[in-house]
């Protein structure tokens, strides 16, 4: 087809082959909705998609096996802020089905993934982590290095929330722990930091555990574990608050436990269920020597 140019107008049906093109002004791509993209595009064809508010290109090798033609967003490295994209950002909600791992995505470059938290998996969506892959939610920690037995080995805690109204499929999981030594009176435990705490040397007998920053959505449940090493057998967390409000504990065997004794380690497990705007908590003690 011949190139049709009249003045400063080029016919929309024109197909041109050029070795180079120099512009003194700007170059404007056709602006189309997703539904109006070309139905039979050529490899490398570009349009501006007004629905996704970005330039998209027709690629021939996408998908897990790199053999599926599809439109892809150009420069889809994710949002960023600042000169040279010094701050990388991501949204707070996963609103699609995602699998992290090399098998589903067709390459070893998809083995390890991360996001900055908090992250919520939207209701109705599934987030899958393959058994040979890892996914990390990045936050900032508050471990103060005060425990003499863990200073050299315990890294600064990295914490945040991964909330799952949708479904999370994963293999073996590693959980975060935090420290609370010398418990006495009412001790504050931050649910965002960890749901497993290690401590020692209770100084004044039994104490109250106040778990803060706990989500209050109905029909959710969580376990909260407190390990206490008893050099002299002083006490246990036998009373509980959630977000500063006292809650009753249904103890295993219908009896409040006592500390096991000198040089024992006691584990208290609180199982907390939220329903109808109220908490139901069960408690049990395990003993280790």
Secondary structure as GFF3:
##gff-version 3
##sequence-region A 1 289
A	DSSP	beta_strand	5	6	.	.	.	ID=ss1
A	DSSP	beta_strand	9	10	.	.	.	ID=ss2
A	DSSP	beta_strand	31	32	.	.	.	ID=ss3
A	DSSP	three_ten_helix	34	36	.	.	.	ID=ss4
A	DSSP	beta_strand	46	49	.	.	.	ID=ss5
A	DSSP	beta_strand	54	62	.	.	.	ID=ss6
A	DSSP	beta_strand	68	73	.	.	.	ID=ss7
A	DSSP	beta_strand	80	81	.	.	.	ID=ss8
A	DSSP	three_ten_helix	83	85	.	.	.	ID=ss9
A	DSSP	beta_strand	87	88	.	.	.	ID=ss10
A	DSSP	beta_strand	93	94	.	.	.	ID=ss11
A	DSSP	beta_strand	98	100	.	.	.	ID=ss12
A	DSSP	alpha_helix	102	105	.	.	.	ID=ss13
A	DSSP	three_ten_helix	108	110	.	.	.	ID=ss14
A	DSSP	beta_strand	112	116	.	.	.	ID=ss15
A	DSSP	beta_strand	119	121	.	.	.	ID=ss16
A	DSSP	beta_strand	126	129	.	.	.	ID=ss17
A	DSSP	beta_strand	134	138	.	.	.	ID=ss18
A	DSSP	beta_strand	162	164	.	.	.	ID=ss19
A	DSSP	beta_strand	167	169	.	.	.	ID=ss20
A	DSSP	beta_strand	178	179	.	.	.	ID=ss21
A	DSSP	beta_strand	186	190	.	.	.	ID=ss22
A	DSSP	beta_strand	196	200	.	.	.	ID=ss23
A	DSSP	beta_strand	207	212	.	.	.	ID=ss24
A	DSSP	beta_strand	220	230	.	.	.	ID=ss25
A	DSSP	beta_strand	237	242	.	.	.	ID=ss26
A	DSSP	beta_strand	245	247	.	.	.	ID=ss27
A	DSSP	beta_strand	249	251	.	.	.	ID=ss28
A	DSSP	three_ten_helix	252	254	.	.	.	ID=ss29
A	DSSP	beta_strand	264	275	.	.	.	ID=ss30
A	DSSP	beta_strand	278	288	.	.	.	ID=ss31
###
